[in-house]
C-alpha cells in the first residue's frame, strides 16, 4: 500500500525526499524481501537531506515493540498519509467544482461523484487509524 502513495502526499520536503529514495531503492516490496539491506539501499538512492534523515531514523527506537504493535503502528502511519492525500485531492476537486459553470450540470455531477468516492475511501481508511 505504501508504494502506491504519490510524492505529493508528503508536505515536508525531507519526508518527500526519503519517500522518493525508498521508491528508487525498490519500494516496500523490495524491502520486505531484503530487510537486512534496506537502510543502506535507501541511503544509496537518497539525496543529502534524505541520507541524513534516514541515518537518524535507522537508530531511532520504534514506539512499539511486539510484532503486532509494530504492524498496527505502520498501518496507521500509511493510513494517515493516504488520508492526507485524499484531503488534498478533495480540495482540488472542490476548487474545480467552484470554478465550474453552474449550468454545466454534467461536470458538476461528475465532480460530486468523485468527492463522494473519496469520502467513502476516507471513511474506510479511518478504520485503520
N, C-alpha and C positions, 0 to 999 in steps of 0.2 A: 504494500500500500504506500509506503514512504516513497518508493521510486516513482510513483505516479504524481507526486507533487510537482508543481511548477516553481521555478525560482522566485516568481512574484509572490509566492506565499510567505516569503521571508522579508520582513520590513527592514531588519537590521542588515547592513551591508556585510558585516562579518559572518553572520549566520548564513546569508546567501552564498558567500564565498565558500564556506565549509560544505554546504549542500552541493554546490557545483563541483567541488573537489571529490565529494563522495560519489556523485554521478560519474565523473570522469574515471574514478577508480573501479567502476563496475557496478555501483549501486549496492543496495542491501542484498540483492540476490547473490552477488559475489561474496559479500561479507559473511553471509550465513554459511557458505561452503568453505570459507577460508578465514575463520575468525582470528587466528593467531597472527596473520599478516595484515589485517585490516588497517590498523592505525598507520603503519608505515606506508601502505599503498595510498591511503588518503593524503598523507603528507607529501608523497612524491607527486601527486596531482594538484597540489594546492599552491596558491599564490602566497606571498609572505605573510599577509594578515591571517589567512586561514591556517597556515602552518603553526603560527603562534597559538591560535585558539585551539586547534586540535591537540597540540602538545599540553595545553592546560587541561583539556577535557580528559585526556588519557590518564592523568594522575588523580583526578577528582573522584571521590567516592560517590557511588550512586545512593540516592535516598531510600533505596530498597535493597534487601539482601537475599531473600528467598527467590527462587526462580519464578514462581507465580507472581510475586510482588514486582519483580523487575519487568516481567511481561506486561502487567497491568500498567505500570508506570510508563513504559514505552508506548503502549497503545494510547494512553491518554495524551501523550505529547503529540503523537501523529494525528489523533482526532482533533486536538486544538488547532493544529496547523491547517487541517482541512477546513475546520470551522472558520478560521480567519480568512482563508481563501474564498470560501463561499460568501462570506460577508463582503469581501472585496468585489467579487463578481456581481453580487446582488446590487451593490452600489452602482456599478457600471450600467447594469440593466435599468435600474431606477432612473439614472441620469438620462439614458437613451429614451426611456418612456416619457420623461418630462419634455424632451425635445421633439417627440413625435407629434405630428399634426393630429389634433383631436378628431379630425374627420377620417383619418387612416385607421379604421376600426380593426382591420386585419393585422396590421403591425402591432397595434396596442394589445390585441388578444394574444399574439404570439409571445410578446414580452411578458405579459402577465402569466402566461402558462409556464414560461421558463422560470419566473420568480417563484411560482408555486412548487415546481420541481425542486428548486434549490432549497426551499424551506422544508420540504419533506426529507431531503437528504440531510439537511442540518439537524432535524429532529432525530433521525436515525443515528447520526454521529454523536449526539449528546448522550446517548445511552452508553457510550464507551468512554465518556469523560469523567 
